Amino acid sequence: MTPKNLFQKVWEAHSVKALSNGQTQLFVGRHLIHEVTSPQAFGMLREKGLPVRYPERTFATVDHIVPTNESSEPYSDPLADAMIKELRKNCEDFGVTFFDVSTGKQGIVHVVGPEQGLTQPGMTIACGDSHTSTHGAFGAIAFGIGTSQVRDLLATQTMALGKLKVRRIEVNGDLAPGVYAKDVILHIIRKLGVNGGTGYAYEYAGDVFDRFTMEERMTVCNMSIEGGARAGYVNPDETTFEYIKGRPYAPKGDDWEKAVENWRSFASDEGCDYDDIISIRAQEIPPTVTWGINPGQAIGVDESIPSPDKVAEDEKAGTVEALEYMKLTPGIPLEGTPIDVAFVGSCTNGRISDLEEVAKHLNGQKVKDGVHAIVVPGSQIVSQMAVEKGLDKVFINAGFEWRAAGCSMCLAMNPDKLIGDQLCASSSNRNFKGRQGSPTGRTMLMSPVMVAAAAITGQITDARKVFQN
């Protein structure tokens, strides 16, 4: 029997038929929806008089537009209020499970799915959000989709997709102190480029990923899309199974052992083929910060801002554009760049382990005067866990605002926005022009601990110089 990688196994297990255009009609085991990309799709179903084909496979929450500084409805933003009410009505009318704000289970869709046990190995998962690749951390093949595909999935539980190539990215060795999963994925994107993964699924492997927790694996898989890949995954193992066990939608009783046996079978076979293999030494990965306007424009925190005359010819124009937009001087150290805002949160780094790690380092430190610092848990459950551990008080005492669960300043579809040309140290996933709400706002991506160091010092700083604990 020919050895196969996980992508091939999951793809074959969910293939309905080959289409005449070369794509495959793929059955999707789990469909996750939110308030922004689903209203039009439900509207199309109503126009055609169609039901949701398998409502028990679709789960909804609100995250993108929900305000994080208001706790009661109606919300002051009429659009947010209307979109949340629309999703509530759609879920009720079509029989879809909805993790509403009143349930204690609401949050960012890519945090809620795993914590509820909805994300499982060997699945195909789709959501109308580009960072659906997060769920690949469990050994699933997860895709972000557009509104018309949301409609197709609701109506048929299938979608048309071209088969991807598979690149295995091995990271071996020991990460240096102060280097986190966020640094790993920023380094990978810096190395391979924002278009390097076009047409690929990324399989993350090696010593580092074997040792990573599930939440660290999710951070890396989350940003696969920033590297151009359509999906990213880690092979399921005991760490995966232990995380899922006991969660609300996890298999129970005798079904548990059967599920684990099945999940284990999806892992890539020894000796299977890949279209490409990349090897990275963990020791070479520094605390990494973006300086430009795409996630590939990143350097180690101790490096200097690139000069256009020292980059490849095809990168010169983009470098000039980024330097002008970011108002940075080439050739000077990145460290010391003043910040205005610090944001800890998002589907990349808004989980309980992220908040615990930052709180552990704060240790009585205070946010620098003039810096607006906010912390936004990824879900109501994360928030509850953090409060039970007293993390909210650690953040508040340090000078951070403690907010309710949501996407918040990651994409600013809600009131959390930059003003003017403010520069934000952010634990989110995108640093595009205007991404955080202001057309001239500037974003630098980094790990949550690096965000905290920037908040404390008021500038981009190597966290290892700030925190001694």
Order of alpha helices (4+ residues) and beta strands (2+ residues): alpha-beta-beta-beta-alpha-beta-alpha-beta-alpha-beta-beta-alpha-beta-beta-alpha-beta-alpha-alpha-beta-alpha-alpha-beta-beta-beta-alpha-beta-alpha-alpha-beta-alpha-alpha-beta-beta-beta-alpha-alpha
